[in-house]
Amino acid sequence: MMSAKTEPNRTAIVIGGGIAGCSTAYALAQRGIKVTLLERNLGIAGEASGNPIAMLYPRLSGDDASSQFALAAYLHSMALFKTLGLPAADFNTCGMLQLGFNARESARIQKVAAQGHATSVIQYVDNTVASNVAGISIEHAALYLPGAAWVKPQQLCRRLSQHKNISILTSKNVFQILKPDDLFEVHSDENTVIKSDVVVIANANAAQQLCPYQALLTQAVRGQVSLLKPGNTSRSLKTIVCSDGYFSPAAYQQGGEHLHCLGATFANVAAATDRQSDLIITEQDHLANLDKLNNISPKLHADLRNNVVNGRVSLRCNATDYWPLAGQLLNASILKAKPPRAGAAVNTLPWVSGLYMNIAHGSKGFTTAPLCAELIACMVANAALPISGKLAGLLNPNRFLLKEMGLKRLAKMAPVSS
């Protein structure tokens, strides 16, 4: 992790109290910035960041940019979370096995294993070693990530937001951001207006309402996780195990029982964000999750198929290209009124000084949002970025707008620190 540069007498507002908002508030607060964290619900981490437990791991496919970002984000998050002093009941580096359960996955894990990653990060293991690691019988070879972990999202978000430089205001539904002078004015219900030097939009699917001209191209995607009572075999599971879904050790406590978390579904059709019917747990999605368990172990599936006791549904925020939207925002009105040349320097674009975004992390928010938060904090502090300029450019939150205008080169670039 990078050392934090202190930014005295600066203030920031972060809109959204999920993992993106809480990690951004923390990264700014670490630099001495006074942060007001605004959440529209009664408490933080109540929507997509409120699942029973979250799995922390990267899914790599090779040496492409997506894999480079996934690995960097995973290593950053794990390093950060280890500094927070969370108890073992809330954060556990139990490791993970990604199984070569079909020909495609077998080829993928062998390709990743051949890249020569440090064994402390990734190891290729046969089914015998995988079984010893997991504590149950595993039929496939696997990638073993010894440092992978699970975390309880609400406890993590609370810990991040307990920083002395962070103030939390809940039940604040922001509907407008203005900048009449050097300071932003953030307007929420009950005629509340708060001013600050910096604003970070981190409210997932609701961000489009604050940036109606930005062409964010995000969608709400329904996901359901299932909670299962352990069986005689599954009680011995020591690691997270993945096929096309994940299955955790019996780590989640509910009503005095320890339960497995199995997930997660991923709806192909975007869900509406204002329909409560989209948040209803369905038997169909429990069955879809059990199919994923069958790919992990037919024996586990047979033992646990009648053990589903509960679940949770949330609406993730995904961009259509599956990259997060993280970084500084442009003034869309000025950009459209005075389109730049295709070869223009990126710093000549109409960047809004102090306005940033950290959204669209899909199902990987607890792995990817903290690195994006660090990226934004470095931009605010005019410090060296924690990732390459190329990766920062791929996260450009203005990329869809710039592509619509035929500015494909600029769509892949982030502003350069002076």
C-alpha positions in Angstrom: 0.0 0.0 0.0 1.1 3.5 -0.8 1.9 6.0 2.0 -0.8 8.6 2.3 0.0 12.2 1.6 -1.8 14.6 4.0 -4.2 17.0 2.4 -4.9 19.6 5.2 -8.1 21.7 5.3 -9.7 19.9 2.5 -13.2 18.4 2.6 -15.0 15.7 0.6 -18.4 14.3 0.3 -18.8 10.6 -0.7 -22.3 9.6 -1.9 -23.1 6.0 -1.2 -22.3 3.8 1.9 -21.5 0.5 0.2 -18.0 -0.9 -0.2 -17.1 1.6 -2.9 -18.2 4.6 -0.8 -16.7 3.3 2.4 -13.4 2.4 0.9 -13.2 5.8 -0.9 -14.1 7.6 2.3 -11.3 5.7 4.1 -8.7 6.3 1.4 -9.4 10.1 1.5 -9.6 10.2 5.3 -6.2 8.5 5.5 -4.8 11.6 3.7 -6.2 14.0 6.3 -9.3 15.0 4.3 -12.5 15.5 6.3 -15.1 13.3 4.7 -18.9 13.3 4.9 -20.3 9.9 3.9 -23.9 10.1 2.7 -26.1 7.0 2.6 -29.8 7.0 1.5 -30.7 4.0 3.7 -30.9 3.8 7.5 -27.5 2.2 7.7 -24.4 1.6 5.6 -23.8 -1.6 3.5 -27.6 -2.2 3.1 -27.9 -3.0 -0.6 -25.5 -4.9 -2.9 -22.8 -4.6 -0.2 -25.0 -6.3 2.4 -24.7 -9.9 1.5 -24.0 -12.4 4.4 -20.4 -12.9 3.5 -18.3 -11.7 0.5 -15.6 -13.8 -1.2 -12.2 -12.1 -1.8 -10.3 -13.6 -4.8 -9.3 -12.7 -8.4 -10.5 -14.6 -11.5 -7.5 -14.6 -13.9 -7.5 -15.7 -17.5 -4.0 -14.9 -18.7 -1.8 -11.8 -19.0 -4.5 -9.5 -20.4 -5.4 -6.2 -18.9 -8.4 -7.5 -17.1 -6.3 -10.1 -15.3 -3.7 -7.6 -14.4 -6.3 -5.3 -12.9 -8.0 -8.2 -11.1 -4.7 -9.4 -9.5 -3.6 -5.9 -8.5 -7.1 -5.2 -7.0 -7.0 -8.5 -5.0 -3.6 -7.9 -3.6 -4.4 -4.3 -2.6 -7.7 -5.3 -0.9 -6.1 -8.1 1.0 -3.2 -5.9 2.2 -5.7 -3.1 3.2 -8.1 -5.4 5.1 -5.3 -7.0 7.1 -4.4 -3.6 8.5 -7.9 -3.0 9.9 -7.8 -5.4 12.9 -11.0 -7.2 12.0 -11.7 -10.3 14.3 -11.4 -13.8 12.8 -15.2 -14.1 13.0 -15.5 -11.2 10.5 -12.5 -11.8 8.2 -10.8 -15.1 7.5 -8.0 -15.9 5.0 -9.1 -19.4 4.6 -7.8 -19.8 1.0 -9.7 -20.8 -2.1 -9.7 -23.5 -4.7 -10.7 -22.7 -8.3 -11.5 -26.0 -9.9 -10.8 -27.2 -13.4 -14.3 -28.7 -13.4 -14.7 -28.8 -17.2 -12.3 -28.6 -20.2 -12.5 -24.8 -20.5 -11.8 -24.2 -16.8 -9.0 -26.8 -16.9 -7.3 -25.0 -19.7 -7.8 -21.7 -18.0 -6.2 -22.7 -14.7 -3.3 -24.4 -16.5 -2.7 -21.2 -18.4 -2.7 -19.1 -15.3 -0.5 -21.6 -13.5 2.1 -21.4 -16.3 2.6 -17.6 -15.8 4.9 -18.2 -12.8 3.0 -16.3 -10.1 4.5 -16.5 -6.6 3.4 -19.6 -4.7 2.2 -17.4 -1.9 -0.4 -16.0 -4.4 -1.3 -18.9 -6.7 -0.4 -22.6 -6.9 -1.5 -25.3 -9.3 -2.5 -28.5 -7.3 -3.8 -31.9 -8.3 -7.0 -33.3 -6.8 -5.2 -35.1 -4.0 -3.5 -31.9 -2.8 -6.8 -30.0 -3.4 -8.6 -32.5 -1.2 -6.1 -32.1 1.6 -6.3 -28.4 1.4 -10.1 -28.3 1.4 -10.7 -31.0 4.1 -13.1 -32.8 1.8 -12.8 -34.9 -1.3 -12.1 -32.9 -4.5 -12.3 -34.6 -7.8 -10.5 -32.0 -10.0 -7.1 -30.2 -10.2 -7.3 -26.6 -9.1 -5.7 -23.3 -8.7 -5.1 -22.8 -5.0 -5.0 -19.2 -3.7 -3.7 -19.5 -0.1 -4.4 -15.9 0.7 -8.0 -15.7 -0.5 -10.5 -14.9 2.1 -14.1 -14.3 3.1 -15.3 -11.2 4.9 -18.5 -10.0 6.5 -19.5 -7.0 4.4 -21.3 -4.9 7.0 -18.6 -5.3 9.6 -15.9 -4.4 7.1 -17.8 -1.3 5.9 -18.4 -0.2 9.4 -14.7 -0.5 10.2 -13.7 1.5 7.2 -16.1 4.3 8.0 -15.1 4.5 11.7 -12.1 6.7 10.8 -11.7 9.9 12.8 -11.9 12.0 9.7 -15.2 10.4 8.5 -18.7 11.6 9.5 -21.7 9.5 8.4 -25.1 10.9 7.6 -27.8 8.3 6.8 -31.3 8.6 5.3 -29.8 11.2 2.9 -31.1 10.7 -0.7 -28.9 13.0 -2.9 -30.7 14.3 -6.0 -28.4 17.1 -7.2 -24.8 18.1 -7.3 -24.0 21.8 -8.2 -20.8 23.7 -8.4 -21.7 27.5 -8.3 -18.2 28.5 -7.3 -15.1 26.8 -6.0 -17.1 24.5 -3.7 -19.6 21.8 -4.6 -23.1 21.9 -3.2 -24.7 18.5 -2.7 -28.5 18.6 -2.3 -30.5 15.9 -0.6 -34.0 15.5 0.7 -35.4 17.8 3.4 -33.6 20.7 1.7 -30.2 19.6 3.1 -27.3 21.2 1.3 -23.7 20.3 2.2 -20.6 21.9 0.7 -17.2 20.5 0.0 -14.0 20.7 -2.1 -14.4 17.2 -3.5 -17.3 14.9 -4.4 -17.2 11.2 -5.1 -20.2 9.5 -6.6 -20.2 5.9 -5.3 -24.0 5.1 -5.2 -24.0 2.3 -7.8 -27.2 2.1 -9.9 -28.4 5.5 -8.6 -25.4 7.3 -10.1 -27.1 7.8 -13.5 -29.7 10.0 -11.8 -26.9 12.4 -10.7 -25.2 12.3 -14.1 -28.0 12.3 -16.7 -25.8 13.4 -19.6 -22.8 11.2 -18.8 -23.8 8.0 -20.8 -22.6 5.6 -18.0 -24.1 2.5 -19.6 -24.6 0.7 -16.4 -27.3 -1.8 -15.6 -28.8 -3.3 -12.4 -28.3 -7.1 -12.4 -30.1 -9.3 -10.0 -28.1 -11.8 -7.9 -29.2 -14.3 -5.3 -27.1 -16.2 -2.8 -28.3 -19.2 -0.9 -27.6 -20.2 2.8 -27.3 -23.9 3.6 -27.1 -26.0 6.7 -23.9 -28.0 6.7 -24.0 -31.8 6.3 -21.7 -34.4 7.8 -19.2 -34.0 5.0 -19.4 -30.2 4.3 -18.8 -29.4 8.0 -15.1 -30.3 7.3 -14.7 -27.8 4.5 -11.8 -25.4 5.3 -11.5 -23.3 2.1 -13.8 -21.5 -0.4 -14.3 -23.7 -3.4 -15.3 -22.4 -6.8 -16.7 -23.8 -10.0 -19.0 -21.5 -11.9 -20.1 -20.3 -8.5 -18.6 -20.3 -5.0 -19.2 -22.4 -1.9 -17.9 -21.2 1.4 -17.0 -23.0 4.7 -19.9 -22.8 7.2 -18.8 -19.4 8.3 -22.0 -17.4 8.5 -23.9 -17.4 11.8 -27.7 -17.2 11.8 -30.0 -18.1 14.7 -27.2 -20.0 16.4 -26.3 -22.0 13.4 -23.2 -21.9 11.2 -24.2 -21.9 7.5 -22.6 -22.2 4.1 -22.9 -19.4 1.6 -23.5 -20.6 -2.0 -23.8 -18.3 -5.0 -24.4 -16.5 -6.9 -27.0 -16.1 -9.7 -26.5 -13.5 -12.3 -29.5 -12.4 -14.2 -29.1 -11.9 -18.0 -31.7 -9.2 -18.0 -31.2 -6.0 -16.1 -33.5 -5.6 -13.2 -35.4 -2.3 -12.5 -34.0 -0.6 -9.5 -37.4 0.6 -8.2 -39.3 -2.7 -8.1 -39.4 -4.5 -4.7 -40.4 -7.7 -6.6 -36.8 -7.8 -8.0 -35.6 -8.5 -4.4 -37.8 -11.5 -3.6 -35.9 -14.7 -3.0 -37.0 -17.4 -5.5 -36.8 -21.2 -5.4 -35.6 -21.1 -9.1 -32.5 -19.2 -8.1 -31.8 -21.6 -5.2 -31.9 -24.4 -7.7 -29.5 -22.5 -10.0 -27.1 -22.1 -7.1 -27.4 -25.8 -6.3 -26.5 -26.6 -9.9 -23.2 -24.7 -9.3 -22.6 -26.8 -6.2 -23.1 -29.9 -8.4 -20.2 -28.7 -10.6 -18.1 -28.5 -7.4 -19.0 -31.9 -6.1 -22.0 -34.2 -7.0 -21.6 -35.8 -3.6 -22.0 -32.4 -1.8 -25.0 -31.6 -4.0 -26.7 -34.9 -3.1 -26.0 -34.3 0.6 -27.1 -30.6 0.7 -29.8 -30.2 -1.9 -32.5 -30.1 0.8 -30.5 -27.9 3.2 -31.2 -24.5 1.8 -32.6 -22.4 4.7 -32.5 -18.8 3.5 -30.9 -16.5 1.0 -30.5 -12.9 -0.1 -31.1 -11.0 -3.2 -29.3 -7.7 -4.3 -29.0 -5.6 -7.4 -25.4 -5.3 -8.5 -24.2 -2.5 -10.7 -22.4 -3.5 -13.9 -21.1 -1.5 -16.8 -21.8 -3.1 -20.2 -18.0 -3.8 -20.7 -17.7 -5.2 -17.1 -15.0 -2.8 -16.1 -15.6 -0.5 -13.1 -16.2 3.2 -13.7 -13.5 4.9 -11.5 -11.8 8.3 -11.8 -12.4 11.9 -12.5 -15.5 13.1 -14.4 -15.7 15.4 -17.4 -18.2 18.2 -17.9 -20.4 16.4 -20.5 -22.2 19.6 -21.5 -19.0 21.5 -22.4 -17.5 18.4 -24.0 -20.5 18.1 -26.4 -20.7 21.8 -27.0 -17.0 22.0 -28.0 -15.9 18.5 -29.1 -12.1 18.1 -29.0 -10.0 16.9 -31.8 -9.3 13.1 -31.8 -5.6 13.8 -31.2 -6.1 16.3 -28.4 -4.1 16.0 -25.2 -6.1 14.3 -22.5 -5.5 17.1 -20.0 -7.1 19.6 -22.3 -10.5 18.0 -21.9 -13.1 19.8 -19.7 -12.4 17.8 -16.5 -14.5 18.9 -13.5 -12.0 19.7 -10.8 -12.8 17.7 -7.6 -15.6 15.5 -9.1 -15.0 11.7 -9.2 -16.9 8.4 -9.5 -16.4 4.9 -8.1 -19.1 2.5 -9.3 -20.0 -0.6 -11.4 -18.0 -3.3 -9.6 -20.6 -6.0 -10.2 -20.1 -9.0 -8.0 -16.4 -8.2 -7.3 -16.8 -5.0 -5.4 -15.0 -6.1 -2.2 -12.0 -7.0 -4.3 -12.0 -4.1 -6.9 -13.6 -1.1 -5.1 -10.7 -0.5 -2.6 -8.1 -0.2 -5.4 -10.4 2.2 -7.3 -10.8 4.2 -4.1 -7.0 4.4 -3.7 -6.8 5.5 -7.4 -9.2 8.4 -6.7 -7.5 9.4 -3.5 -4.2 9.6 -5.4 -5.9 11.7 -8.1 -7.3 14.1 -5.4 -3.8 14.3 -3.8 -2.1 14.7 -7.2 0.1 11.8 -6.2 1.5 8.8 -8.2 -1.2 6.4 -9.2 -1.3 2.9 -7.7 -1.8 1.3 -11.1 -0.4 1.9 -14.6 -1.8 4.8 -16.7 -3.1 2.2 -19.1 -5.2 0.5 -16.5 -6.4 3.8 -15.1 -7.5 4.7 -18.6 -9.5 1.5 -19.0 -11.4 2.6 -15.8 -12.2 6.0 -17.2 -15.8 6.7 -16.1 -16.3 8.9 -19.2 -15.3 6.3 -21.7 -18.8 5.5 -23.1 -19.5 9.2 -23.7 -16.2 9.7 -25.4 -16.7 6.6 -27.5 -20.1 7.9 -28.6 -18.4 11.0 -29.8 -15.9 9.0 -31.8 -13.0 9.7 -29.4 -11.8 6.2 -28.8 -8.2 7.1 -28.0 -9.3 9.5 -25.3 -11.8 7.0 -24.0 -8.9 4.9 -22.8 -7.0 7.6 -21.0 -7.0 9.1 -17.6 -5.8 12.7 -16.8 -2.1 13.0 -16.2 -0.9 14.4 -12.8 1.1 17.6 -13.1 
